[in-house]
Amino acid sequence: MISEQVWGSVDIPEHELHVGRPSGSAMPLVWAHGEYLKLRRSLRDGRLFDLPPQTVQRYLVEKVISPRRVWRFNHRIRSLSAGKVLRIETLAATRIHWSADDWNSVQDLSSHDTGLGVHSADLPTQALAEGARIRFTFHWLEADRWEGEDFVVLIEPRCTKSARESVAR
């Protein structure tokens, strides 16, 4: 019987916590059993068992890298490699008011509902030069109000293959 979590400290009998025993989480846990079986198979085969060939081809052989970076309120990226698209994701419909020249010119882009409880908009930032600063704010459509804060993302030099490889190590 594999549980989700096992207590790994001194026994606390009054809380029913005993070393090496389930710590109040689900047991048995089917996915934990499945992961154990995949681990045993991988050890027997001497290689990863659960490695889809399509994924290997795309990310390990072809080394495909996303053409975009994602900004969210809980993941506020500060920079973006030149040539990438800035995708902004929010939890409500919004119009993104943005500029790449310190508000001398502005563009507005409405988010679209992904159908998954997330709204997104891709700012066409691929042609912006290194050193440019993308400034943006939000006009929330349902509430008909402005965010009241500007956000900034800096365009950095393109990430080279050797730089990506050193980051991966």
GUGUZA-348510 format. One record per residue: residue in one letter; x, y, z of N, C-alpha, C in turn. Coordinates in nm, 2 decimals. Atoms other than C-alpha are relative to their C-alpha. Layout:
<pts>
("A"; (X; Y; Z); (X; Y; Z); (X; Y; Z))
...
</pts>
This chain:
<pts>
("M"; (0.08; -0.12; 0.00); (0.00; 0.00; 0.00); (0.09; 0.12; 0.00))
("I"; (-0.08; -0.12; 0.01); (0.17; 0.32; -0.12); (-0.09; 0.12; 0.03))
("S"; (0.08; -0.12; -0.03); (0.05; 0.64; 0.03); (0.06; 0.12; -0.07))
("E"; (-0.05; -0.12; 0.06); (0.09; 0.99; -0.10); (0.12; 0.06; 0.07))
("Q"; (-0.10; -0.06; -0.09); (0.30; 1.11; 0.19); (0.03; -0.10; 0.11))
("V"; (-0.04; 0.09; -0.11); (0.50; 0.91; 0.45); (0.06; 0.09; 0.11))
("W"; (-0.06; -0.07; -0.11); (0.59; 1.05; 0.79); (0.14; -0.04; 0.02))
("G"; (-0.15; 0.03; -0.01); (0.97; 1.08; 0.82); (0.06; 0.06; 0.12))
("S"; (-0.06; -0.06; -0.11); (1.02; 1.22; 1.16); (-0.04; -0.09; 0.13))
("V"; (0.03; 0.07; -0.13); (0.98; 1.12; 1.53); (-0.15; -0.02; 0.01))
("D"; (0.14; 0.03; -0.02); (0.65; 0.95; 1.62); (-0.07; 0.11; 0.08))
("I"; (0.09; -0.08; -0.07); (0.37; 1.18; 1.73); (-0.13; -0.07; 0.01))
("P"; (0.12; 0.08; 0.00); (0.11; 0.93; 1.84); (-0.13; 0.07; 0.02))
("E"; (0.12; -0.08; -0.02); (-0.14; 1.19; 1.95); (-0.06; 0.06; -0.13))
("H"; (0.04; -0.04; 0.13); (-0.16; 1.30; 1.59); (0.00; -0.11; -0.10))
("E"; (-0.01; 0.12; 0.09); (-0.14; 0.95; 1.45); (0.11; 0.00; -0.10))
("L"; (-0.12; -0.01; 0.09); (0.20; 1.02; 1.29); (0.10; -0.09; 0.06))
("H"; (-0.10; 0.10; -0.04); (0.44; 0.73; 1.30); (0.10; -0.01; -0.12))
("V"; (-0.10; 0.00; 0.10); (0.77; 0.71; 1.12); (-0.02; -0.12; -0.10))
("G"; (0.02; 0.10; 0.10); (0.74; 0.53; 0.79); (-0.14; -0.04; -0.04))
("R"; (0.15; 0.03; 0.03); (0.36; 0.53; 0.79); (-0.06; 0.12; -0.07))
("P"; (0.07; -0.11; 0.06); (0.11; 0.74; 0.60); (-0.02; 0.11; 0.09))
("S"; (0.01; -0.12; -0.09); (0.08; 1.09; 0.73); (-0.14; 0.07; -0.01))
("G"; (0.13; -0.05; 0.00); (-0.29; 1.13; 0.69); (-0.05; 0.03; -0.15))
("S"; (0.04; -0.02; 0.14); (-0.29; 1.16; 0.31); (-0.06; -0.13; -0.06))
("A"; (0.07; 0.11; 0.06); (-0.46; 0.93; 0.06); (0.09; -0.13; -0.01))
("M"; (-0.07; 0.13; 0.01); (-0.37; 0.56; 0.07); (-0.11; -0.10; -0.02))
("P"; (-0.10; 0.01; 0.11); (-0.37; 0.36; -0.15); (-0.02; 0.11; -0.10))
("L"; (0.01; -0.10; 0.10); (-0.29; 0.61; -0.41); (0.05; -0.06; -0.14))
("V"; (-0.03; 0.07; 0.12); (-0.31; 0.47; -0.76); (0.11; 0.06; -0.08))
("W"; (-0.11; -0.06; 0.09); (-0.08; 0.72; -0.94); (0.14; -0.04; 0.07))
("A"; (-0.13; 0.04; -0.07); (0.19; 0.64; -0.67); (0.04; -0.14; -0.04))
("H"; (-0.03; 0.14; 0.04); (0.16; 0.27; -0.76); (0.05; 0.00; -0.14))
("G"; (-0.04; 0.00; 0.14); (0.18; 0.35; -1.13); (0.14; 0.05; -0.02))
("E"; (-0.13; -0.05; 0.01); (0.49; 0.56; -1.08); (0.11; -0.10; 0.05))
("Y"; (-0.09; 0.10; -0.05); (0.65; 0.28; -0.88); (0.03; -0.11; -0.11))
("L"; (-0.01; 0.10; 0.11); (0.58; 0.04; -1.16); (0.09; 0.05; -0.11))
("K"; (-0.09; -0.05; 0.11); (0.74; 0.27; -1.42); (0.14; 0.01; 0.05))
("L"; (-0.13; 0.00; -0.05); (1.04; 0.31; -1.20); (0.07; -0.13; 0.00))
("R"; (-0.06; 0.13; 0.00); (1.09; -0.06; -1.16); (0.03; -0.05; -0.15))
("R"; (-0.02; 0.03; 0.14); (1.05; -0.10; -1.54); (0.12; 0.07; -0.06))
("S"; (-0.11; -0.07; 0.05); (1.30; 0.17; -1.61); (0.13; -0.06; 0.05))
("L"; (-0.12; 0.07; -0.06); (1.55; 0.01; -1.37); (0.04; -0.13; -0.07))
("R"; (-0.03; 0.12; 0.07); (1.51; -0.32; -1.54); (0.05; 0.02; -0.14))
("D"; (-0.04; -0.03; 0.14); (1.54; -0.18; -1.89); (0.13; 0.08; -0.01))
("G"; (-0.13; -0.08; 0.01); (1.84; 0.04; -1.80); (-0.02; 0.14; -0.07))
("R"; (0.03; -0.13; 0.07); (1.66; 0.35; -1.96); (-0.14; 0.03; 0.05))
("L"; (0.14; -0.05; -0.04); (1.35; 0.56; -1.90); (-0.11; -0.07; -0.08))
("F"; (0.11; 0.07; 0.06); (1.04; 0.36; -1.97); (-0.10; 0.09; -0.06))
("D"; (0.11; -0.09; 0.04); (0.79; 0.64; -1.99); (0.05; 0.13; -0.07))
("L"; (-0.06; -0.11; 0.07); (0.95; 0.86; -2.25); (-0.05; -0.01; -0.15))
("P"; (0.07; 0.01; 0.14); (0.72; 0.92; -2.56); (0.10; 0.04; -0.11))
("P"; (-0.09; -0.03; 0.10); (0.92; 0.92; -2.88); (-0.02; 0.14; -0.07))
("Q"; (0.03; -0.13; 0.06); (0.74; 1.23; -3.01); (0.07; 0.11; 0.08))
("T"; (-0.06; -0.10; -0.09); (0.86; 1.43; -2.70); (0.15; 0.00; -0.02))
("V"; (-0.14; 0.01; 0.02); (1.21; 1.30; -2.74); (0.05; 0.07; -0.13))
("Q"; (-0.03; -0.06; 0.13); (1.22; 1.40; -3.11); (-0.01; 0.15; 0.01))
("R"; (0.02; -0.15; 0.00); (1.08; 1.75; -3.04); (0.10; 0.07; 0.09))
("Y"; (-0.08; -0.08; -0.10); (1.28; 1.85; -2.73); (0.14; -0.04; 0.02))
("L"; (-0.14; 0.05; -0.01); (1.59; 1.63; -2.72); (0.08; 0.00; -0.13))
("V"; (-0.07; 0.01; 0.13); (1.67; 1.58; -3.09); (-0.01; 0.14; -0.07))
("E"; (0.01; -0.13; 0.08); (1.53; 1.90; -3.26); (0.02; 0.12; 0.09))
("K"; (-0.02; -0.11; -0.10); (1.57; 2.11; -2.94); (-0.09; 0.12; -0.03))
("V"; (0.10; -0.11; 0.02); (1.25; 2.31; -3.01); (-0.02; 0.08; 0.12))
("I"; (0.01; -0.10; -0.11); (1.22; 2.62; -2.80); (-0.12; 0.08; -0.03))
("S"; (0.12; -0.08; 0.02); (0.90; 2.81; -2.75); (0.03; 0.14; -0.06))
("P"; (-0.02; -0.13; 0.06); (0.87; 3.13; -2.96); (-0.05; 0.11; 0.09))
("R"; (0.06; -0.10; -0.09); (0.71; 3.31; -2.66); (0.04; -0.02; 0.14))
("R"; (-0.01; 0.01; -0.14); (0.75; 3.39; -2.30); (-0.13; 0.05; 0.06))
("V"; (0.13; -0.03; -0.06); (0.45; 3.41; -2.07); (0.02; 0.09; 0.13))
("W"; (0.01; -0.09; -0.12); (0.38; 3.69; -1.82); (-0.14; -0.02; 0.06))
("R"; (0.12; 0.01; -0.07); (0.12; 3.64; -1.55); (0.02; 0.08; 0.13))
("F"; (-0.01; -0.07; -0.13); (0.04; 3.82; -1.22); (0.08; -0.08; 0.10))
("N"; (-0.08; 0.08; -0.10); (0.19; 3.53; -1.03); (0.13; -0.05; -0.07))
("H"; (-0.12; 0.03; 0.07); (0.48; 3.50; -1.28); (0.04; 0.12; -0.09))
("R"; (-0.02; -0.12; 0.07); (0.59; 3.85; -1.37); (0.15; 0.00; -0.05))
("I"; (-0.14; 0.01; 0.06); (0.89; 3.80; -1.60); (0.04; 0.15; -0.02))
("R"; (-0.06; -0.13; 0.01); (1.12; 4.10; -1.62); (0.07; 0.02; -0.13))
("S"; (-0.07; -0.01; 0.13); (1.29; 4.02; -1.95); (-0.05; -0.10; -0.10))
("L"; (0.04; 0.08; 0.11); (1.23; 3.86; -2.29); (0.11; 0.01; -0.10))
("S"; (-0.10; 0.00; 0.11); (1.48; 3.75; -2.55); (-0.05; 0.07; -0.12))
("A"; (0.04; -0.06; 0.13); (1.48; 3.95; -2.87); (-0.05; -0.11; -0.09))
("G"; (0.05; 0.10; 0.09); (1.27; 3.78; -3.13); (-0.12; -0.08; 0.05))
("K"; (0.11; 0.08; -0.07); (1.02; 3.63; -2.88); (-0.13; 0.08; 0.00))
("V"; (0.13; -0.06; -0.02); (0.65; 3.70; -2.85); (-0.03; 0.01; 0.15))
("L"; (0.04; -0.01; -0.14); (0.53; 3.83; -2.51); (-0.15; -0.04; 0.01))
("R"; (0.14; 0.05; -0.02); (0.22; 3.63; -2.41); (-0.04; 0.05; 0.14))
("I"; (0.05; -0.05; -0.13); (0.02; 3.79; -2.13); (-0.13; -0.08; 0.03))
("E"; (0.11; 0.08; -0.04); (-0.22; 3.56; -1.94); (-0.07; 0.06; 0.12))
("T"; (0.07; -0.06; -0.12); (-0.49; 3.69; -1.70); (-0.12; -0.10; 0.03))
("L"; (0.12; 0.09; -0.04); (-0.79; 3.53; -1.52); (-0.13; 0.07; -0.04))
("A"; (0.12; -0.07; 0.05); (-1.04; 3.78; -1.67); (0.03; 0.07; -0.13))
("A"; (-0.01; -0.07; 0.13); (-1.11; 3.95; -2.00); (0.06; 0.14; 0.03))
("T"; (-0.07; -0.13; -0.02); (-0.89; 4.26; -2.04); (0.04; 0.05; -0.14))
("R"; (-0.06; -0.06; 0.12); (-0.77; 4.50; -2.30); (0.14; 0.05; 0.05))
("I"; (-0.14; -0.04; -0.04); (-0.39; 4.54; -2.27); (0.04; 0.12; -0.08))
("H"; (-0.04; -0.13; 0.05); (-0.27; 4.89; -2.33); (0.15; 0.00; 0.01))
("W"; (-0.15; 0.02; -0.01); (0.10; 4.88; -2.42); (0.07; 0.09; -0.10))
("S"; (-0.09; -0.08; 0.08); (0.39; 5.06; -2.57); (0.14; -0.05; 0.01))
("A"; (-0.14; 0.04; 0.00); (0.75; 4.99; -2.67); (0.09; 0.12; -0.01))
("D"; (-0.08; -0.12; 0.01); (0.86; 5.35; -2.68); (-0.04; 0.11; 0.11))
("D"; (0.03; -0.09; -0.12); (0.78; 5.50; -2.33); (-0.13; 0.08; -0.02))
("W"; (0.14; -0.06; 0.02); (0.41; 5.57; -2.42); (0.00; 0.11; -0.11))
("N"; (0.01; -0.10; 0.11); (0.50; 5.79; -2.72); (-0.10; -0.05; -0.10))
("S"; (0.11; 0.06; 0.08); (0.28; 5.55; -2.92); (-0.05; -0.12; 0.08))
("V"; (0.06; 0.11; -0.08); (0.04; 5.29; -2.78); (-0.08; -0.09; -0.10))
("Q"; (0.09; 0.09; 0.07); (-0.14; 4.99; -2.90); (-0.09; -0.07; 0.11))
("D"; (0.09; 0.07; -0.09); (-0.44; 4.81; -2.75); (-0.02; -0.14; -0.06))
("L"; (0.02; 0.13; 0.05); (-0.49; 4.44; -2.77); (-0.09; -0.07; 0.10))
("S"; (0.10; 0.07; -0.09); (-0.79; 4.25; -2.63); (0.05; -0.15; 0.02))
("S"; (-0.02; 0.14; -0.03); (-0.74; 3.92; -2.46); (-0.11; -0.09; -0.06))
("H"; (0.10; 0.09; 0.05); (-0.92; 3.61; -2.58); (-0.01; -0.11; 0.11))
("D"; (0.03; 0.11; -0.10); (-1.08; 3.34; -2.36); (0.05; -0.13; -0.06))
("T"; (-0.05; 0.13; 0.04); (-0.89; 3.01; -2.39); (-0.10; -0.11; 0.02))
("G"; (0.10; 0.10; -0.03); (-1.19; 2.82; -2.26); (0.05; -0.08; 0.12))
("L"; (-0.06; 0.08; -0.12); (-0.97; 2.70; -1.96); (0.01; 0.09; 0.12))
("G"; (0.00; -0.09; -0.12); (-1.04; 2.99; -1.72); (0.12; 0.10; -0.01))
("V"; (-0.11; -0.09; 0.02); (-0.75; 3.19; -1.87); (-0.02; 0.08; -0.12))
("H"; (0.01; -0.08; 0.11); (-0.75; 3.48; -2.10); (0.14; 0.03; -0.04))
("S"; (-0.14; -0.03; 0.05); (-0.44; 3.55; -2.32); (0.00; 0.09; -0.12))
("A"; (-0.03; -0.09; 0.11); (-0.30; 3.79; -2.56); (0.15; 0.00; -0.03))
("D"; (-0.14; 0.01; 0.05); (0.02; 3.77; -2.77); (0.03; 0.14; -0.05))
("L"; (-0.05; -0.13; 0.05); (0.19; 4.11; -2.80); (0.10; -0.02; -0.11))
("P"; (-0.09; 0.02; 0.11); (0.37; 4.13; -3.14); (0.14; 0.07; 0.03))
("T"; (-0.12; -0.06; -0.04); (0.71; 4.19; -2.99); (0.13; -0.05; -0.07))
("Q"; (-0.11; 0.07; 0.07); (0.93; 3.98; -3.22); (0.10; 0.10; -0.06))
("A"; (-0.09; -0.09; 0.07); (1.07; 4.28; -3.41); (0.06; 0.11; 0.09))
("L"; (-0.06; -0.10; -0.08); (1.16; 4.49; -3.11); (0.15; -0.02; 0.02))
("A"; (-0.15; 0.01; -0.01); (1.53; 4.57; -3.07); (0.04; -0.02; 0.15))
("E"; (-0.06; 0.02; -0.14); (1.75; 4.47; -2.77); (0.00; 0.14; 0.07))
("G"; (0.00; -0.12; -0.08); (1.72; 4.72; -2.50); (-0.14; 0.07; 0.01))
("A"; (0.13; -0.05; -0.01); (1.36; 4.81; -2.57); (-0.07; -0.04; 0.12))
("R"; (0.08; 0.03; -0.12); (1.12; 4.82; -2.28); (-0.15; 0.00; -0.04))
("I"; (0.14; 0.01; 0.03); (0.77; 4.70; -2.32); (-0.07; 0.04; 0.13))
("R"; (0.08; -0.05; -0.11); (0.53; 4.89; -2.09); (-0.14; -0.03; -0.03))
("F"; (0.14; 0.04; 0.02); (0.18; 4.77; -2.04); (-0.08; 0.02; 0.13))
("T"; (0.09; 0.00; -0.11); (-0.12; 4.80; -1.82); (-0.13; -0.06; -0.05))
("F"; (0.12; 0.08; 0.03); (-0.47; 4.65; -1.81); (-0.13; 0.09; 0.02))
("H"; (0.13; -0.06; -0.02); (-0.82; 4.78; -1.87); (-0.09; -0.12; 0.02))
("W"; (0.08; 0.12; -0.02); (-1.05; 4.52; -1.71); (-0.14; 0.02; -0.05))
("L"; (0.13; -0.02; 0.08); (-1.36; 4.48; -1.93); (-0.12; -0.01; 0.09))
("E"; (0.12; 0.02; -0.08); (-1.62; 4.35; -1.69); (-0.01; 0.11; 0.11))
("A"; (0.01; -0.10; -0.11); (-1.53; 4.59; -1.41); (0.01; 0.14; -0.06))
("D"; (-0.02; -0.13; 0.07); (-1.46; 4.88; -1.66); (0.09; 0.09; 0.09))
("R"; (-0.09; -0.08; -0.08); (-1.16; 4.99; -1.46); (0.14; -0.03; -0.05))
("W"; (-0.14; 0.01; 0.03); (-0.79; 5.04; -1.52); (0.08; -0.07; 0.12))
("E"; (-0.08; 0.06; -0.10); (-0.53; 4.84; -1.33); (0.07; 0.10; 0.10))
("G"; (-0.06; -0.11; -0.09); (-0.36; 5.16; -1.20); (0.15; -0.02; 0.02))
("E"; (-0.14; 0.03; -0.01); (-0.01; 5.02; -1.24); (0.06; -0.04; -0.14))
("D"; (-0.06; 0.04; 0.12); (0.23; 4.99; -1.53); (0.10; -0.11; 0.03))
("F"; (-0.09; 0.11; -0.01); (0.44; 4.68; -1.59); (0.10; 0.01; -0.11))
("V"; (-0.10; -0.02; 0.10); (0.77; 4.66; -1.77); (0.07; -0.14; -0.03))
("V"; (-0.08; 0.12; 0.04); (0.95; 4.38; -1.96); (0.11; 0.05; -0.10))
("L"; (-0.12; -0.04; 0.08); (1.30; 4.44; -2.11); (0.03; -0.10; -0.10))
("I"; (-0.04; 0.09; 0.11); (1.40; 4.30; -2.44); (0.16; -0.01; 0.01))
("E"; (-0.14; 0.03; -0.02); (1.74; 4.13; -2.39); (0.06; -0.06; -0.13))
("P"; (-0.06; 0.07; 0.12); (1.99; 3.99; -2.65); (-0.06; -0.14; -0.02))
("R"; (0.05; 0.14; 0.03); (1.88; 3.67; -2.82); (0.08; -0.10; 0.08))
("C"; (-0.07; 0.11; -0.07); (1.96; 3.36; -2.63); (0.06; -0.09; -0.10))
("T"; (-0.07; 0.08; 0.10); (2.22; 3.17; -2.82); (-0.01; -0.15; 0.04))
("K"; (0.00; 0.14; -0.03); (2.24; 2.79; -2.84); (0.10; -0.03; 0.11))
("S"; (-0.10; 0.03; -0.10); (2.56; 2.78; -2.63); (-0.05; 0.05; 0.14))
("A"; (0.05; -0.05; -0.13); (2.39; 3.00; -2.36); (-0.11; -0.09; 0.05))
("R"; (0.11; 0.09; -0.04); (2.08; 2.77; -2.36); (0.06; -0.13; 0.06))
("E"; (-0.06; 0.12; -0.05); (2.31; 2.47; -2.32); (0.06; 0.01; 0.14))
("S"; (-0.06; -0.02; -0.13); (2.50; 2.62; -2.03); (-0.11; 0.02; 0.11))
("V"; (0.10; -0.01; -0.09); (2.17; 2.70; -1.86); (-0.06; -0.13; 0.03))
("A"; (0.05; 0.14; -0.02); (2.05; 2.34; -1.91); (0.09; -0.08; 0.09))
("R"; (-0.09; 0.08; -0.09); (2.36; 2.21; -1.73); (-0.01; 0.05; 0.13))
</pts>
